[in-house]
Amino acid sequence: MTTDLQTSTETTPTGTADVDVLIVGAGISGIGCAWHLQHQQPGKTFRILEARDAMGGTWDLFRYPGIRSDSDLHTFGYVFKPWTHEKSIADGPDIRGYIEETARENGIDRHITYGKKVVAAEWSSADALWTTTVEDVATGETTTTTSRWLFSACGYYRYDEGFTPHFEGTDRFQGQIIHPQHWPEDLDYAGKKVVVIGSGATAVTLVPAMAEQTESITMLQRSPSYILPLPSKDPIANVLRAKVGEKRAYAITRKKNIYRQMALYGLSKRFPNAVRKIIRKVNEQQLKGSSLDVDVHFKPTYDPWDQRLCAVPDADLYRTLRKGKATVVTDHIDTFDETGIRLKSGKHLDADIIVTATGLNLLAFGGIALKVDGEDVSLPDTVAYKSFMLSGVPNFAFAVGYTNSSWTLKVDLVCEHLAKLIGLMDARGADAAVPQLPESQMEKRPLLDFKAGYVLRSLDSFPKQGVAEPWSLAMSYAKDAKRLQKGPVEDPHLRLFSATREAAATPVAA
């Protein structure tokens, strides 16, 4: 690691900051970051700014029927707070309650300010501070606040806008068109004909959740996704809880499920054809008694884990299809018309309500415009360092969870490592930390190596990653645990220095 300072127990004097760490977003990542700071750096101050009027992030925003995690909560939960519900695959309201309980138990909720959207932030080396521009969502007025560190806990998608592709004839349709990201609280779908466009996690959740009340419900997909049934309850976890207590049971179950996730992903990548056959066999067994053709509606063209697998708790989707309460149509849309959707095959789907479960719009770091010493930061020109910082951007960190495993596994590792870095900076008398790219040319690739359509549409506006550590973005908990949790904080590519001392030593041009 390059450093210009001797080891010191004193912090270099710098300009006054409102807080040491400003956290943007009060979802699962933001609350997790706050806990790790409190736990490892109790002397540091922090504040959380949340644009919405409630904490929970994704789990407060999405309110569609059946909303749930497709990861088990023993790995999606925080490492420091056991998940104690009987259900391992949990419903959205229970996850939101878990996040709220974590914040309340640890006094983190007192540090959250709601209705405040971060729109811009500028780093000043002369002061070793971020000055952040904050918009009041209700009034549009802006104020500024300063911090030593800026942490983006915004995830990677737009909260105010879901993705809906252009469909011909939408203006002709006489019913309702709804995106799951903006589900109306008063939507009455009882006795209605519903078409859900999509084949991902949202679609396979909505169909069984709505089917009991609708007259008919159809999942319309352009191409199939991989779908697997999982039990909503983890019997091992529930037995262990009674025998060894909540904490030990949680730790054991968490480790078991991490290895299970890693094994499934590893097998899918190493033996894709074999895993394809296994998944097909499971789908074939689950759909016995249904008129649906497995090879038409449940046979994706891509390999397993090229996109995320869709979990179906307690096989509810299959059960709904077997009962004839719902159906699946694999086709392309020609146009919407007054009464539904006409397909390119010539078939017509009647509908009173059309749900566009067509994905997300990606947005890096909540759309915050970053500057460093007056220069705009072009995100596509930066490279991610150790999955949580950006080349050339001092004292800025972020959390982006796994696409092939539980999101929070990565968040815990990143936030723990960040807290260690802040401690090391104090020990060195440093007020700035910046990843520096090697002088030799380095091959770059997209930040997310994930073939989902919503990801591919937006990758050009995101930072890049390299092909080797510490510039590669590992989608492996084992690799990240080795480098972020067990590995050293010091690194040749990370420069710790006193920005204010260097600024003071720089002659002012005449």
GIFEN-V353366 format. One record per backbone hydrogen bond with DSSP energy under -0.5 kcal/mol. CO is the residue of the C=O (numbers start at 1). NH is the residue of the N-H. Records with the same first field share a line. If there is no record, write none. Layout:
CO = NH + NH
This chain:
2 = 496
19 = 148
20 = 149
21 = 23 + 47
22 = 151
23 = 25 + 49
24 = 153
26 = 56
27 = 31
28 = 32
29 = 33
30 = 34
31 = 35
32 = 36
33 = 37
34 = 38
35 = 39
36 = 40
37 = 41
41 = 44
45 = 20 + 21
47 = 23 + 49
48 = 113
49 = 25
50 = 115 + 116
52 = 115
56 = 59
57 = 60 + 61
58 = 62
61 = 63
64 = 67
67 = 92
72 = 75 + 76
73 = 77
78 = 81
82 = 84
86 = 234
88 = 73 + 90
90 = 69
91 = 95
92 = 96
93 = 97
94 = 98
95 = 99
96 = 100
97 = 101
98 = 102
99 = 103
100 = 104
101 = 105
102 = 106
103 = 108 + 109
104 = 107
107 = 110
108 = 111
109 = 112
111 = 48
113 = 50
115 = 117 + 137
116 = 118
117 = 119 + 135
119 = 369
120 = 133
121 = 371
122 = 131
123 = 125 + 373
124 = 128 + 129
127 = 15
129 = 124 + 131
130 = 132 + 147
131 = 122
132 = 134 + 145
133 = 119 + 120
134 = 143
135 = 117 + 137
136 = 140
141 = 136
143 = 134
145 = 132
146 = 18 + 19
147 = 130
149 = 22
150 = 152 + 397
151 = 24 + 153
152 = 399
154 = 157
155 = 365
156 = 363
161 = 361
162 = 164
167 = 170
168 = 336
169 = 172 + 173
176 = 354
178 = 356
179 = 182
180 = 63 + 183
184 = 187
187 = 189
189 = 192
192 = 194 + 215 + 216
193 = 352 + 353
194 = 218
195 = 197 + 355
196 = 198 + 220
197 = 357
200 = 204
201 = 205
202 = 206
203 = 207
204 = 208
205 = 209
206 = 210
207 = 211
208 = 212
210 = 213 + 214
213 = 191
216 = 194
217 = 327
218 = 196 + 220
219 = 221 + 329
220 = 198
221 = 331
226 = 310
228 = 312
230 = 314
232 = 88 + 89
233 = 235
234 = 238
235 = 239
236 = 240
237 = 241
238 = 242
239 = 243
240 = 244 + 245
241 = 245
245 = 249
246 = 250
247 = 251
248 = 252
249 = 253
250 = 254
251 = 255
252 = 256
253 = 257
254 = 258
255 = 259
256 = 260
257 = 261
258 = 262
259 = 263
260 = 264
261 = 265
262 = 266
263 = 267
264 = 268
265 = 269
266 = 270
267 = 271
271 = 275
272 = 276
273 = 277
274 = 278
275 = 279
276 = 280
277 = 281
278 = 282
279 = 283
280 = 284
281 = 285
282 = 286
283 = 287
285 = 288
287 = 290
292 = 294
293 = 296 + 297
294 = 298
303 = 306
306 = 451
307 = 305
309 = 311
310 = 228
311 = 313
312 = 230 + 315
313 = 316
315 = 319
316 = 320
317 = 321
318 = 322
319 = 323
320 = 325 + 326
321 = 324
327 = 219
329 = 221 + 331
332 = 344
335 = 342
337 = 340
338 = 174
339 = 351
340 = 337
341 = 343 + 349
342 = 334 + 335
343 = 346
347 = 343
348 = 350
349 = 341
352 = 176
353 = 195
354 = 178 + 356
355 = 197 + 357
356 = 358
359 = 163
360 = 362
361 = 158
363 = 366
364 = 367
365 = 368
368 = 370
369 = 121
370 = 377
371 = 123
372 = 375
375 = 372
376 = 378
377 = 379
378 = 381
379 = 382
382 = 464
383 = 391
384 = 386
385 = 388 + 389
388 = 398
389 = 385
390 = 393 + 435
392 = 394
393 = 396
395 = 150
396 = 390
397 = 152
406 = 409 + 410
407 = 410 + 411
408 = 412
409 = 413
410 = 414
411 = 415
412 = 416
413 = 417
414 = 418
415 = 419
416 = 420
417 = 421
418 = 422
419 = 423
420 = 424
421 = 425
422 = 426
423 = 427
424 = 428
425 = 429 + 430
426 = 429
427 = 8
432 = 497
433 = 395
434 = 495
435 = 392
443 = 467
445 = 465
447 = 449
448 = 450
452 = 455 + 456
453 = 457
455 = 458 + 459
458 = 461
459 = 462
463 = 447
464 = 384
465 = 445
468 = 471
470 = 386
471 = 466
472 = 474
476 = 480
477 = 481
478 = 482
479 = 483
480 = 484 + 485
481 = 485 + 486
491 = 494
493 = 436 + 495
494 = 496
495 = 434
496 = 4
497 = 431 + 432 + 499
498 = 502
499 = 503
500 = 504
501 = 505
502 = 506
503 = 506
505 = 507
